[in-house]
């Protein structure tokens, strides 16, 4: 497996050789720095830690700054691990989109979904409400209805679908085809949609 960290630019569309319009998500990545190489002998598993972006040094802990200094990196906005990295890399090496991906590859993209705050059951779980407004129903259109029994079990079961915080979850969209790569602009376009808002951090993985 190989991977790379990038930022979601937004959605667009491209035409293939048959004139079919393909919706795609555009991801930008100026490159990642290899900040750590893990192995089974020392760490118990194989992985490569990648650093992406720039962050002010005053906002980074001293332990992380020392960790990055070993790899020759001044600062990184995010650090992510890619397990079982099957490309030979060395500490401090910079990886670009064109080094790891090509048109036609199938990739998985990990992002964080948009946060929507505290939402009710209609928006959060797709409930239809209690029906019409007749027969004395008042302010019950979007209510969840009954959530538990009475004498037995006298409690609400764990996992019952109720109102609550919605979004800001880790979402992995699998098997997206790479339709375009623009090495000069450090852009890659994958078929379909990717979780996250514009400018959010995403991770591309290829088996």
Secondary structure, 3 states (H helix, E strand, C coil): CEEEEEEEEEEEEEECCCCCEEEEEEEECCCEEEEEEECHHHHCCCEEEEEECCCCHHHCCHHHHHHHHHCCCCCCCEEEEEECCCCCCCCCCEECHHHHCCCCCEEEEEEECCCCEEECHHHHHCCCCCCCCCCCCCCCCCCCCCCCCCCCCCCCCCCCCCCEEECCCEEEEEEEEEEEEECCCCEEEEECCCCCCCCCEEEEEEC
